[in-house]
Amino acid sequence: MVIESCSQDRRDNQVIQPIAQKFVADGRFAWLHSAPAADPLLWAADATAWAFGKGGDWRRRVKDLVACVVDLT
């Protein structure tokens, strides 16, 4: 899994590592932080999330790209 690198990389690792150890067979799951400029697919995820959050016609345009939405509020 590629995660956009930012000021919370350390916190990401603190959250992901215990979950990966508990639920994923050793060596079958890996993650890394990458700068957005280094991985254009991060831009696609950001654009899709923005469009879905914007709503209206933007949400309609990306609805087939969004498999699941989890509300964390």
MDTraj code that builds the backbone (N, CA, C; nanometers):
import mdtraj as md
import numpy as np

residues = "MET VAL ILE GLU SER CYS SER GLN ASP ARG ARG ASP ASN GLN VAL ILE GLN PRO ILE ALA GLN LYS PHE VAL ALA ASP GLY ARG PHE ALA TRP LEU HIS SER ALA PRO ALA ALA ASP PRO LEU LEU TRP ALA ALA ASP ALA THR ALA TRP ALA PHE GLY LYS GLY GLY ASP TRP ARG ARG ARG VAL LYS ASP LEU VAL ALA CYS VAL VAL ASP LEU THR".split()
xyz = np.array([
    [0.0849, -0.1146, 0.0000],
    [0.0000, 0.0000, 0.0000],
    [0.0906, 0.1223, 0.0000],
    [0.0575, 0.2186, -0.0843],
    [0.1329, 0.3431, -0.0903],
    [0.0494, 0.4520, -0.0253],
    [0.1104, 0.5207, 0.0710],
    [0.0433, 0.6264, 0.1450],
    [0.1149, 0.7567, 0.1159],
    [0.0379, 0.8621, 0.0959],
    [0.0987, 0.9915, 0.0700],
    [0.1782, 1.0378, 0.1922],
    [0.3030, 1.0692, 0.1691],
    [0.3896, 1.1141, 0.2768],
    [0.3522, 1.2550, 0.3202],
    [0.3466, 1.2738, 0.4512],
    [0.3173, 1.4063, 0.5065],
    [0.3688, 1.4097, 0.6504],
    [0.3275, 1.5067, 0.7237],
    [0.3779, 1.5233, 0.8604],
    [0.3323, 1.4132, 0.9558],
    [0.2374, 1.3306, 0.9154],
    [0.1879, 1.2270, 1.0058],
    [0.2353, 1.0859, 0.9693],
    [0.3455, 1.0743, 0.8977],
    [0.3978, 0.9429, 0.8598],
    [0.4203, 0.8532, 0.9816],
    [0.4777, 0.9079, 1.0856],
    [0.5052, 0.8285, 1.2059],
    [0.3750, 0.7746, 1.2653],
    [0.2728, 0.8585, 1.2705],
    [0.1430, 0.8154, 1.3239],
    [0.0819, 0.7083, 1.2344],
    [0.0916, 0.7237, 1.1043],
    [0.0429, 0.6200, 1.0119],
    [0.1058, 0.4856, 1.0467],
    [0.2374, 0.4844, 1.0639],
    [0.3087, 0.3603, 1.0962],
    [0.2614, 0.3015, 1.2289],
    [0.2371, 0.3869, 1.3279],
    [0.1913, 0.3402, 1.4583],
    [0.0543, 0.2740, 1.4487],
    [-0.0290, 0.3207, 1.3597],
    [-0.1633, 0.2641, 1.3426],
    [-0.1588, 0.1377, 1.2575],
    [-0.0852, 0.1408, 1.1473],
    [-0.0854, 0.0309, 1.0505],
    [-0.0106, -0.0920, 1.1015],
    [0.1033, -0.0728, 1.1641],
    [0.1871, -0.1867, 1.2031],
    [0.1149, -0.2880, 1.2913],
    [0.0475, -0.2485, 1.3996],
    [-0.0204, -0.3494, 1.4819],
    [-0.1329, -0.4215, 1.4077],
    [-0.2006, -0.3502, 1.3210],
    [-0.3087, -0.4129, 1.2437],
    [-0.2497, -0.5150, 1.1471],
    [-0.1428, -0.4774, 1.0788],
    [-0.0789, -0.5694, 0.9845],
    [-0.0269, -0.6933, 1.0561],
    [0.0312, -0.6764, 1.1729],
    [0.0830, -0.7906, 1.2480],
    [-0.0282, -0.8822, 1.2965],
    [-0.1403, -0.8256, 1.3311],
    [-0.2503, -0.9051, 1.3872],
    [-0.3304, -0.9794, 1.2801],
    [-0.3531, -0.9148, 1.1681],
    [-0.4474, -0.9701, 1.0715],
    [-0.3876, -1.0190, 0.9403],
    [-0.2623, -0.9921, 0.9150],
    [-0.2028, -1.0281, 0.7869],
    [-0.0860, -1.1228, 0.8112],
    [-0.0828, -1.2294, 0.7310],
    [0.0281, -1.3248, 0.7416],
    [0.1602, -1.2530, 0.7182],
    [0.2600, -1.2897, 0.7914],
    [0.3909, -1.2246, 0.7856],
    [0.4435, -1.2185, 0.6423],
    [0.4834, -1.0996, 0.6017],
    [0.5423, -1.0825, 0.4705],
    [0.4440, -1.0666, 0.3566],
    [0.3147, -1.0676, 0.3851],
    [0.2163, -1.0594, 0.2780],
    [0.1558, -0.9207, 0.2628],
    [0.1956, -0.8288, 0.3480],
    [0.1428, -0.6931, 0.3407],
    [0.2567, -0.5949, 0.3667],
    [0.2675, -0.4973, 0.2804],
    [0.3714, -0.3960, 0.2984],
    [0.3125, -0.2600, 0.2658],
    [0.3694, -0.1573, 0.3280],
    [0.3283, -0.0217, 0.2985],
    [0.4506, 0.0675, 0.2959],
    [0.4349, 0.1786, 0.2280],
    [0.5422, 0.2769, 0.2237],
    [0.4809, 0.4136, 0.2048],
    [0.5555, 0.5131, 0.2465],
    [0.5150, 0.6511, 0.2261],
    [0.5879, 0.7031, 0.1029],
    [0.5156, 0.7767, 0.0210],
    [0.5738, 0.8299, -0.1017],
    [0.5280, 0.9742, -0.1204],
    [0.6164, 1.0566, -0.1734],
    [0.5800, 1.1948, -0.2051],
    [0.4800, 1.1938, -0.3204],
    [0.3811, 1.2816, -0.3164],
    [0.2812, 1.2835, -0.4240],
    [0.3436, 1.2967, -0.5632],
    [0.4494, 1.3731, -0.5749],
    [0.5138, 1.3898, -0.7060],
    [0.5790, 1.2616, -0.7551],
    [0.6084, 1.1696, -0.6642],
    [0.6756, 1.0448, -0.7015],
    [0.5779, 0.9356, -0.7445],
    [0.4505, 0.9527, -0.7145],
    [0.3532, 0.8484, -0.7474],
    [0.2227, 0.9122, -0.7950],
    [0.2048, 0.9259, -0.9266],
    [0.0851, 0.9907, -0.9809],
    [-0.0460, 0.9248, -0.9388],
    [-0.0437, 0.7970, -0.9025],
    [-0.1689, 0.7342, -0.8596],
    [-0.2213, 0.7947, -0.7292],
    [-0.1329, 0.8550, -0.6514],
    [-0.1802, 0.9263, -0.5331],
    [-0.2676, 1.0441, -0.5737],
    [-0.2359, 1.1055, -0.6867],
    [-0.3178, 1.2161, -0.7340],
    [-0.4573, 1.1667, -0.7703],
    [-0.4657, 1.0500, -0.8318],
    [-0.5951, 0.9954, -0.8718],
    [-0.6829, 0.9704, -0.7500],
    [-0.6238, 0.9165, -0.6450],
    [-0.7002, 0.8921, -0.5224],
    [-0.7478, 1.0235, -0.4616],
    [-0.6616, 1.1229, -0.4570],
    [-0.6992, 1.2542, -0.4035],
    [-0.8124, 1.3166, -0.4856],
    [-0.8004, 1.3093, -0.6162],
    [-0.9023, 1.3686, -0.7037],
    [-1.0366, 1.2985, -0.6869],
    [-1.0336, 1.1680, -0.6761],
    [-1.1578, 1.0925, -0.6575],
    [-1.2223, 1.1255, -0.5233],
    [-1.1417, 1.1302, -0.4177],
    [-1.1953, 1.1633, -0.2855],
    [-1.2524, 1.3049, -0.2839],
    [-1.1830, 1.3976, -0.3483],
    [-1.2333, 1.5349, -0.3546],
    [-1.3677, 1.5404, -0.4259],
    [-1.3761, 1.4755, -0.5429],
    [-1.4993, 1.4782, -0.6216],
    [-1.6153, 1.4157, -0.5448],
    [-1.5892, 1.3058, -0.4777],
    [-1.6954, 1.2409, -0.4000],
    [-1.7413, 1.3338, -0.2880],
    [-1.6459, 1.3953, -0.2196],
    [-1.6805, 1.4854, -0.1111],
    [-1.7512, 1.6113, -0.1569],
    [-1.7207, 1.6581, -0.2770],
    [-1.7832, 1.7780, -0.3321],
    [-1.9321, 1.7555, -0.3562],
    [-1.9671, 1.6326, -0.3942],
    [-2.1082, 1.6003, -0.4148],
    [-2.1600, 1.6416, -0.5509],
    [-2.2911, 1.6364, -0.5652],
    [-2.3567, 1.6773, -0.6889],
    [-2.3074, 1.6002, -0.8097],
    [-2.2865, 1.6736, -0.9196],
    [-2.2426, 1.6109, -1.0438],
    [-2.1037, 1.5501, -1.0298],
    [-2.0181, 1.6103, -0.9465],
    [-1.8844, 1.5533, -0.9257],
    [-1.8948, 1.4142, -0.8660],
    [-1.9818, 1.3959, -0.7670],
    [-1.9990, 1.2632, -0.7057],
    [-2.0512, 1.1639, -0.8083],
    [-2.1447, 1.2064, -0.8909],
    [-2.1983, 1.1180, -0.9946],
    [-2.0875, 1.0711, -1.0871],
    [-1.9961, 1.1589, -1.1204],
    [-1.8881, 1.1249, -1.2139],
    [-1.7923, 1.0188, -1.1589],
    [-1.7746, 1.0136, -1.0290],
    [-1.6785, 0.9182, -0.9708],
    [-1.7458, 0.8013, -0.8988],
    [-1.8780, 0.7963, -0.8989],
    [-1.9475, 0.6937, -0.8195],
    [-1.9037, 0.5521, -0.8548],
    [-1.8716, 0.5249, -0.9788],
    [-1.8290, 0.3901, -1.0179],
    [-1.6861, 0.3579, -0.9730],
    [-1.6117, 0.4587, -0.9302],
    [-1.4747, 0.4378, -0.8825],
    [-1.4690, 0.4127, -0.7313],
    [-1.5772, 0.4449, -0.6625],
    [-1.5809, 0.4351, -0.5164],
    [-1.6538, 0.3076, -0.4769],
    [-1.5783, 0.2145, -0.4189],
    [-1.6359, 0.0856, -0.3807],
    [-1.7043, 0.0916, -0.2446],
    [-1.6526, 0.1749, -0.1548],
    [-1.7027, 0.1778, -0.0186],
    [-1.6694, 0.3121, 0.0447],
    [-1.7605, 0.3611, 0.1251],
    [-1.7370, 0.4844, 0.1996],
    [-1.7589, 0.4543, 0.3474],
    [-1.6623, 0.4908, 0.4296],
    [-1.6722, 0.4705, 0.5743],
    [-1.6728, 0.6083, 0.6385],
    [-1.7801, 0.6398, 0.7082],
    [-1.7910, 0.7680, 0.7773],
    [-1.7279, 0.7547, 0.9150],
    [-1.6218, 0.8280, 0.9406],
    [-1.5493, 0.8174, 1.0675],
    [-1.5911, 0.9246, 1.1684],
    [-1.6965, 0.9974, 1.1381],
    [-1.7415, 1.1000, 1.2325],
    [-1.8318, 1.0437, 1.3391],
])
top = md.Topology()
chain = top.add_chain()
for i, resn in enumerate(residues, 1):
    res = top.add_residue(resn, chain, resSeq=i)
    for name in ("N", "CA", "C"):
        top.add_atom(name, md.element.get_by_symbol(name[0]), res)
traj = md.Trajectory(xyz[None], top)
